[in-house]
Every structure is written in C-alpha cells, then in structure tokens.
Amino acid sequence: MSQQELALKAGGMSQARLSQLELQPGRLTVERLLLLLAALNLEVVVRPRQHAINPAEW
C-alpha cells in the first residue's frame, strides 16, 4: 500500500501529513494512530505485563 493510499484510508489525511508523522512520530495522536491501525487492519491490545520492566529501559 502506498503512503497516499494509507493516508486516504486513515481518515482522509494528506500524503504530506502522513509523511510528516513518519518524520516526527512524537506528534502522532492516539486518535490518528487508531485510524492508521484500522486502515492497516491492525489493532492495539492492552494486557498485563508478564514481567516487570525497568522504566529506564524505555
């Protein structure tokens, strides 16, 4: 799928906007992330961690 096709499927954003989000992922909102995932037929799953993770490892 091209960047332009994904942008259109993800709520009709422009290809340029999607490109900006790829270059600056910190500007991605949860809403936009969910639209992109839906366009890619993906989902976010939240579950308890199996092992404790040290926050310094993030």
C-alpha positions as CSV (number, residue, x, y, z in Angstrom):
1,M,0.0,0.0,0.0
2,S,1.4,3.4,-0.9
3,Q,1.7,6.3,1.5
4,Q,-1.0,8.1,-0.3
5,E,-3.4,5.1,-0.2
6,L,-2.8,4.7,3.5
7,A,-3.3,8.4,4.2
8,L,-6.7,8.3,2.4
9,K,-7.8,5.2,4.2
10,A,-6.8,6.7,7.6
11,G,-9.5,9.4,7.7
12,G,-8.6,11.2,4.5
13,M,-5.4,12.9,5.7
14,S,-3.0,14.1,3.0
15,Q,0.1,12.1,2.0
16,A,2.2,15.1,3.1
17,R,0.7,14.9,6.6
18,L,1.4,11.2,6.8
19,S,5.0,11.8,5.7
20,Q,5.4,14.5,8.5
21,L,4.1,12.0,11.1
22,E,6.7,9.4,9.9
23,L,9.4,12.0,10.3
24,Q,8.1,13.3,13.7
25,P,6.2,10.4,15.3
26,G,6.0,12.3,18.6
27,R,3.3,14.4,17.1
28,L,1.1,11.4,16.4
29,T,-2.2,11.5,18.4
30,V,-3.9,8.4,19.8
31,E,-6.8,9.1,17.5
32,R,-4.7,9.3,14.4
33,L,-2.8,6.1,15.5
34,L,-6.1,4.3,15.8
35,L,-7.2,5.5,12.3
36,L,-3.9,4.3,10.8
37,L,-4.1,0.9,12.5
38,A,-7.7,0.5,11.3
39,A,-6.6,1.3,7.8
40,L,-4.0,-1.4,8.1
41,N,-6.5,-3.9,9.6
42,L,-4.5,-3.9,12.9
43,E,-5.5,-3.3,16.5
44,V,-3.9,-2.4,19.8
45,V,-4.2,-4.9,22.6
46,V,-3.6,-3.9,26.2
47,R,-2.9,-6.7,28.7
48,P,-0.9,-7.0,31.9
49,R,2.8,-7.4,31.5
50,Q,4.2,-10.8,32.1
51,H,7.5,-9.4,33.5
52,A,8.3,-6.2,35.3
53,I,10.1,-3.7,33.1
54,N,12.5,-1.1,34.4
55,P,11.3,2.3,33.2
56,A,14.9,3.2,32.5
57,E,14.8,0.6,29.6
58,W,12.1,2.6,27.7
